[in-house]
Amino acid sequence: MTPWQQVVERAAPAWRPLSDEEDRAVWPEFEHRFTFRPSVNADQWPGIAEPADSRTYAVGWAYGDEGEYTRLTMDLCEKLHAALRRCVASNEAIWVLDWQHPAYRFSPHEPFRYASEDDWPVPAFPNGDYHIFLAPDLRFGVFGHPWEQTICVFGRTLLEAFDADKPALFATSIRIGGRAV
């Protein structure tokens, strides 16, 4: 079993890889709805058309001290998990997309043990690729941009869930509704 398969095994039953058919359906829907523009070039950022009900945070400051990075990313994982549990019913799941990698269906109410961000098949922190946590009806989500080093939270329900218990990483908003602050 590969290390990646071990991560997915530890995360079961909360995480289920999408079938090829599901993956082929989800990505075009996301790309169309949010005008996804993957690019390492700053003139192409923010990477999506950020919805009116969104807030984008600078998160690159987490890099540097390894202990602080671990504390901040675990806080983000815990608070994202809690926020998603507040936003979906116990029998619902969300899509989790990792650009150029397998996508998943994540059921936040299912058992899921994690001791580090490495236990997440797709971490909450965008650590090298775009990481997207998305309601299947696209009403809310999280878009992590690895090169801009930002996380965009969108959808009133999810924004309110995070407002109830904000991750320490969300100290600095750089855009609200797609507009610089």
N, C-alpha and C positions, 0 to 999 in steps of 0.2 A: 504494500500500500504506500502510495506516495505521501509526502508531508501534506500536500494540499488535500488529498482524500482523507487523511487523518483529521484535519481541521473540520471538514464537512461532517465526518462521522461524529466528532465530539459535539458539534452544533445541532445534530439531529435530535428531535424531529422538527425543530423550529425552522430549519433551512432545508429547502428542497430545490435542487437544480431545475431550471426550466428545461423543458424539452426543446429540441431544435425548432419545432413548429411554434411553440410559445415565444421563443427567443426571436424568431423571424417576424412575429407579429408585434412584439413589445417595442423593439428598437425603432421601427419606422413610425409608430404612433408617437413615441417620445420625441424623435427628431422633428417630426412635422409640427406637433403642438408647440414645442419650445424653440423651434428654429435652431437646433443644436449645430454649433460651429466648432468642432475640435481644432485647436491650434495652439502652438507654443508661442505665437507672435502676439505681443501685447495689443497691437492695433486690431486684433480680431476678438478681443475679450469684451464681454464677460463669458462667452461660450454658449449662452442661451439668451433668448429674449425673456428677461426676468419679469414675472407677472407683477401686476399692480400691487397685489397683496404679498410682497416679499421683503425680506431683509437679508442683506449680504454682509458677512463678517470677514475681516482679515484674520487669517489663522496661521500665517507663516511664522509668526513670532514664537510658535511652539517649538520650532527647531532650535538646536543649540545644546542645552543641557539635557542629557539623556534621562535623568531622573525626573526633571520637570516635564519633558515630552511625554513620558510614560504616565505621569499623574494627569496631565491635561487630556491626553487621548483616552485614558480610561474614564475620566469624568465625562467626556463627550459620549463615549459608548454607553455608559450607564444612563445618561440623561436622554440620549436619542431613544434608547430602548424604552424608557419610561414614557417619553412623549408619544411614541408610536402606540404603546399600550393604551394611552388615553384617547387616541384618535380612531382606533379600529375596534370593532366588536370582537368578542372572544373567538368567533369562528372565521374571522377575516384574516387575510394576508396582504402583504404589499409586495411589489416588485423591487428587486435590488439589482441594479445594473452596474457592471464594472467594465468599462470600455475595453474592448479587445480581449475579454475574458468571459468565463461562464457567468450567466445571470441566474438569479434565484428568486424563489417565492419564500418570503420570510413571514412566519406567523409569530408575532411578538408575544402572544399569550401562551405559546407552547413552551415546554421546558427548554431552557437554554443556559448552560453554564459557561462562564468565561472568566478567565483570570488575567487575560491581556487582550489587546486588540488583535493579536495573532490568532485568537480563537474565533474571530469573526471571519467567515468565508470572504466577505467584502467588508473591510473596516469602515467605520464611520468617518475617519479622517482620510482625505484624498492623498494618499501617500505614493503617488506615481502615476495614477490613472484617474479618469473621471469616475467618481463613485456617486451613484444616484439611488436614493430611496424614494419610491414613488407609489402613491395610491393607484390601484388599477384603473380608477376612473379619472386619474390625473388631477384630482381636486387639491392635493397637497403633496409636498415632497421636500427632499433635500438634494441639492446639487453641489457636489464637491469638485472644485476646479484645482488640479494639482499644480499648474504652472502659475496661475494667478494667485494661488495659495489663499483661496476663499471658500466659504461655504455659504450657499444661498438657501434660505429656508423660505418656502412659499406655501400659501394656503392659510386662510384665517385660523382654521382648526389647529394646525400644527404650530403656527406662530404663537397662539394662545397657550398651547401645551408647553412650549419652550419658555414662554414668559413666566409660567408657574414655577419653573426650576431650570434656570438658564445655565448652560455649560460655562465654565470659566473661560474657555476659548472664545466665547462670544462677547468679548469685552469691547471690541471696536467695530461698529457698523460703518461700512464704506458706501453702501447704497441702500436706499429704501425705494421699493417699487421700480427698481432699475435706474434710479437717479442718484448721482453722487450726493453725499451728505457732507 
